[in-house]
Amino acid sequence: MKLLRVGPAGAERPALLDQDGVLRDLGGLVPDIDGALLADEAALARVAAAAADGSLPALDAGLRVGPPLARIGKIVCIGLNYHDHAAETGAQAPSEPVVFMKAPDTVVGPDDTVLVPRGSVKTDWEVELAVVIGRELRYAASHEEALAAVAGYAVAHDVSEREFQIERGGQWDKGKNCETFNPLGPWLVTADEVPDPQALSLKLWVNGVLRQDGTTADQIFPVAEVVRYLSQFMTLYPGDVINTGTPAGVALGRPEPKPYLKPGDVVELTIEGLGRQRQELAPA
């Protein structure tokens, strides 16, 4: 299923995109799309049944699309997780996943405005596969157990301010948690529709120029290992999100003068089968 949330920011309602591309209202069936729904197999079965029998009312296709998940618990991110991206930044491939966090309040809709922070001169783009957790998980003993906890997948844009991240001391968090720095969606695609998360193409354009063109097959740590690994250090709960890293092609990895983002730029990104985002940048 392709689950999403539509309507004004802060007042989104749950919806579903059916097989014919028609937007369907889930408001009469579930209160929202969140961790509680993803952990409720019976509720998900009711949604699937209603989608199959055509009983869900249609919605206006012109509604704003918000983040596909409400009340996100935590966002865990993996850095330097593609062989080509590590190479372009001059870094060695890590022996264990590089882990950092993003605050849930960085999340906006897939087509919402992204704000360039005050004083920023190195705002960068990163298309990423987001993994959404649907089952409580701790100390996973196998990749199979880890993948069984995955409810679905989404497109994430891990916007980054490289000067804040790398040159201002401390941890990466300062360059990762600026307002609007995690557009998510348009859809949460349930795991049954993504049989192999290591066979997805990822692309990103800036002002119509293709900048990133990669595949999750190039991940250093595949999705199953990322989820298993994280569960050794933290409990993963329904509604948690994992951003799994970005392929080569970011501004940081390009020759000088590096083409960092500025107000007025337009970024578009897509992951195979998971939908497309488009953001215009504006000053904070």
Steps between C-alpha positions, in 0.01 A plus 500: 500500500595862447399688814515878524365800687341798327376843595634816665816474711410382847151389393574218258260209459588137419466387141595225260605506136325211327628290212335734248673804647183630667536667838272331757387624842592284801355744756195285565709192560808608698580815701842555341805331352742458788687241700183379669342418164814334364516273806131402469481212251121484523462870417738469205303199377180708511668773297620247243155344476332838451755591233432173319120522503488860377297630794729790591375845392714697255681819599602806300828419330607863544533482878837579656695185585651504848748261660358146472560425868372685807655507847840369395687367801859551390697535179823302494737575212788309346790700357747396229297191413567485124835394359492773233402774746779408742745510210386840372547656846845343541391284793575135557203267504406467870543167674174556691202722416548871573197600709352843571152629583255745351217652699148408386414871476728527194243300302283681244297389201665385176420821313524750786746788494849427633659788691865595456618579856619846595872528436509186287737481204517118471145360494516163322263237364478125575239261359451208741295185547302532824405186692191520721479267799173320572590261779691548825853366458795454731812285459398348168685173453475481120431698185169317467389617843609854417308515171190356670488820707488725191154635419598677180717743312493863387705765322696725736701813423775527761577868446834592659693818577862394454669792676281451806549122478876479446671831573329627815624236745308241696271244338325496162165589653541877452507456122216249490223641720417835347133577442346313199812284452317168456230500230334156513264323262282527299403148601574240759518190279438184701782246509305239300525730197880531531624142472868602478604829663849447354379535141363855493626787284534844660519825303520871588497809279589861585345757267440223248859371505541136608737503799447158663434176314561198721365169619447349843706205377803722571423530871790400724255378766173376350164575656480171690843554657426865585182404685665203674801711600297789640291261709815405692533858630144632521146368504322562172129575533210519254512843341879535515673593173848405377666705223741255340755726331552665162683408177768707328424834342458738795639855479761417765660246267525727196797717392525863607301712479258251649140563385334526841130582515370855523155661522308459176656165411267208428585146609317195366564144615357155453549139603373220282146406601490740796398826332648840429571819695544862388614786721576864434752655736437826685693699761426421863 
